[in-house]
Every structure is written in C-alpha cells, then in structure tokens.
Amino acid sequence: MLTTRSLFNEIYLNDEAYQLFCSIAAGGEDQGGWENERIHSLAQDPVLAPKIARHGADERKHGRIFTQLLHKRGLDKVPVPPKADYCMLLERQGIGLAHERLKSDVPLAEREIITYLAHSRVTEQRASEQMRQLMKAYQDNPDLGRAMQMISADEDNHLAYCHEELLRLAAAGHGPYIRHTLEHIAKGEIRTHRDVGLTVMAAMGRILGWPLPRRVVLAAGLYGLYLYEATIGWRRMVRLRMPARRNALGTPAPPHAGLPH
C-alpha cells in the first residue's frame, strides 16, 4: 500500500535516498541558522534579539542532528540540487529578507523585523506539520524517532514564538502590514513547496526505481495539495492566535546541543 509511512521507510532503507533526504534537511536547517544569526546581529530590540538567537541556535542544532544521522550510517552530506533548495528558492521570489541585506551592517527597521517574523511564521507552520508527519512515520525507529521528536518540539516552539511576537506588533498598530506580508509570503511558500516537492519526488523516484504509474500518482498528490493550499489551505498559514506556551524562546539554547549518542 502506498502510504506516507511506507514511502519514508523506503527512503530510510536505501543509502542514496536517505543520504539525499538528510542532506536536504541539514542544508535547510543550516541556512535557517545562518539567517537567524545575521538577523540577531542586526536586531535592535533587546527583548526580541535573544529569542532570534535562540531560534538560530535551534536551527543549527537541527542541522547537526541530520548530519549525525548520516554519519551513523557511514554517509556524508551530498550537494542539494538547486531546484530542491527551499530557502534559496524563497529568496529568489523576494520572500523574506534578502541575503545581501543580511550581509550588511545596517540595523533592521521595524518593518524588516515584521518581514522576518512573518516569513518565519509561514515556514515554521510548514516545518511543524512536516516534523509531525516524520515523527509519526518513524515512531518505531529508535534513532530517527527520537531525532524527529526533538526537532518537532523545537519547531512547535518556533511557531509559538512567531505568533506571540506578531500579535504584539499587531497590537502596536502594525496589523494591516502584518496581514499583507503574511498573505504574500504564504502564497509564495505554497508554490515553492510544490516545486521542491516535485523535484525531490523525481530524484527519489530515480534513485529507488519507482515505476511511472507510481511517479504519476505521487506527482498528482503534490499538485492536489497545491491546489487545496492555493485556494483554501493558505489561510492556516496567516492566522494569528496567542499560543498556549508563552515566551517559548525565552531561554538560551544549551551549548552544542544535538542528538544524544
């Protein structure tokens, strides 16, 4: 039976497919870590800046976890195909803060901070949902199950932090700009998620030797998800509600945290 769990298990059992899966994940987390580190260095809010730093430290931790998972199999990271580079594809659409901007030394303006938080709110929604999916798929796998649970908890904290900070800024009079920015980013992210998904699916199909009918079914599923999200599903990515856990990133990240040996 073609299920999410069976697909992820098939990837896990094949070294080349698993290597690509972990390399893409590690690359995205490392990129997110760098972006948050730069944003932290340019942020002027003394209360918000430490939370941004914690966010960046968590992303770096996730990158180390995926790299450690590879090394436990005796594998190294491989280059991420350009069309599977989620972070860079978002930037090329003008979503989030451009890397050239982050390389400067000019402090971020309040609207740039809002852009960062809106970008994080949308992408962390995706990350939270995907990690829950992976946690369920690998719940019986001792190594992967523990790693996915750890990362999933962090992604939920990141999402809670974004909700809380954006609501604070909305109460300060930035509501219309926040709504506009969230909608723009959400619609661009949905297209990017579709394109990256199709690229990764095609690569996994070649590696695992999937027959054409299976590839067609999986591609149709991705297009179906895109159509749902483009018409209705995007709304879940722009809603703001006060999280149950307040101040989720209010404590420093443990130094050099990673997957326990």
N, C-alpha and C positions, 0 to 999 in steps of 0.2 A: 504494500500500500504506500502511496506517495504522500508522506506526511512531513511536517517541518522537522520532527524529531528524527525520522529516518534519513532525511537529507543531511542534517548536521552530523549524524552518526557516520554517514558515508564519507563526508569530508574529513572527519576525525580519523577514520581508518586508513586514509590514503596520505602518505607523507607529503607529496607535492601539493595536494589540495589543502591540507592542514597548514603547510608552510605559507601558502598564499593567503589563507584566511587570517592567520595570526600576524603576518607581515602587514596586511592592510589595516588590521585593528591597531597594531602597535604604532604604525605610521600616523594614523589619525589622532591617536592619543598624544603622541609626542608633539605633533603640530599644535594641538589644542593647549598643551602645556606651555609651549613657547609663546603662543599668542597671549595667554593669560599672564605670563611673566612680564611680557612687554607692557600689557595694559596696566598691570600693577605698578610698574615703574613710572608710568605716565599719569596715574590717577592722583588726584589732589585731595580726595575725601579721606580723612584719617580713619573713619569708621569702615568705609567700604573697601579701602585698599587691602587690609589684611585678609578680607574674605576672598578677594580676587586672587591673592597669593595662595590661599588655601586651595582654591579651585585649580590653579595651575599645578600645585604640588600633587593633587589627586590625579590629574591627567598624566603627569609624569609617572606616577606610581602605576597607573594602568598600563602605560607603555612598557614599563619594566616587567609587569606580570605577563603580558603576552610574549615578551622576549624570553622570559624564564620558561614559559610553557614550551616554546620552540626548543630551547637548549636542553630541556629534559628529554626531548626526543632525538637529541643529537643533530638538530637542524639550526640553520642560521636564517636571518631575515633575507628576503629577496626584494628586489625593487618593486614598488607599487605601480601597476600600469597607470599612465596618466589619466585615462578615462575612468579609473576607479578611485582617483584621489578626491574624495568628497570635499575636504577643506579647500583645496585649490580651485575646484570647480565652483564652489560657492563664491569664492573671492572674485573669480573672473566674471561673475554675474553682478558684481557690485554689492554683494550681500555681506554685511558685517564691515569691520574696519579693514581697509587695505593694508597689506604688509608693508608697503612703502611708508604709510602713515605710522605704523607701529615701530618702524626703524628710526623715526625721527626722535628728537629730544623735547619736542613741544608738548607741554601738558595737555591732556584731553579736556575738551569742553564738555559741558553737561549733556548736550545732545549726543556727543560721541559716546559718552558713558551709557546713555539710553540705547544707542545703536548696539553697543556691546552686549548689554543685558537682554535686549530683545532677540538678538542673534543667539545668545546662549539659551534663552527660554525655549526657542523653537528647536534648536539642535539637541538640547538636553531632553526635550519631550521624546524625540526620536530615539535617543540613546537609552532613556529609561525603558521605553517599550521594547527595544531590541534586546536589552540585557535581561529583561524578564523572560523574553522568549528563549534566549540562550540558557538561562538558568533552569528553565523547565525542560529544555531539550537535553541538557547534560546533568540533570539532577542525580543520576545514578553513576556518574563518572567522578571518582574521588578527586582527581586533580582539577578538571575543568569545572565541576560543580561548585567547588569551594571558591575558585577564582571568579566565576561568574556571579556568585552570591556577593562577594566582596565588592566587585565593581558595581553591581546593581545597586547596592546600598548607597554608594557614593553618588551615582547618577541621580538617585532619588533626592539626595541632599542638595545637589546642584540645582535641580529643578525647583525645589522648595525655596532655595535662596533667590533664584531669579524672580519667582512670583512675589516674594516679600519685598524685594528691592524695587521692582517695577510698580508695585502698589504704593509704596512710599513716595515714589516720584510722581505717580499719577495724582496722589493727594496734594502734592506740591504744585499742581497746575499743569502738568505735562501730559495729561490724559490723551488729548487728541493726537499729539505727535507719537505717543507710545502705540496707540491703536493703529495708526497709519503704518508705522515702522514694522510692527508685528505682522500685519497682513502682507506687506511687501515681502518680508523675509520668508514667511510661511509658504507663500505661493512659489517662490524661487526654490526653496528647500525641497518641496514636493517634486518638482521637475528634476532636481539634481538627484534625489533619492531614486527616482525611476531610472535615470540614466546610469547611475553607478550600479544599481541592482542588475540591470540588463548586461552590463559589462562583466560583472563578477559571475553572474549566472553563465554567460557564454564561456568564460575562462574555465569555470568548474566543469562545464559540460565537455570541453575538450580534454581536460585532464582525466576525468572519470569515464569518458567514453559514453556519455549519455546518447541514446538514440534520438533521432529527430523528433518523433512524436512527444517524447518527454520534454525536450527543449521547448517545443511549441506550447505545451501545456504550462510550463513554468513562466515563459515569457507572457503568455496570456494572463496569468495570475498577476504578474507585476503591472501590466497595463490596466487590469481591472482595479487593482489597488490605487493606481494613479488616478483613474477616472473618479473613483469614490472620493479620494482626498481632494482632488481639484474642484469637486462640486460641493461636497458636504464636510468631509473629514478634516479639512484645513482649520475648521473652526475650533477644534480641540486644542490647536497649537497657539491660539491667540487669546483664549480665555485667561483671565487672571483671577485667582482666588487665594485667600490667605491660607498658607499651608498649616497642617496640624503641628508640624515641627517648626518652631520659630528659631531664628538665628542658627540655621543648620550648619553654616560655615564659620561660626563664631569662635572656633578654637583652632590653634595651629595644627597642621598636619604632622604626624610623627615623622622624625627624620628617616629617610631612606626606606620608607615602608614599602613592602612588596609581598609577594606570595611566600608564606612560610615554607621552609624546606621540609 
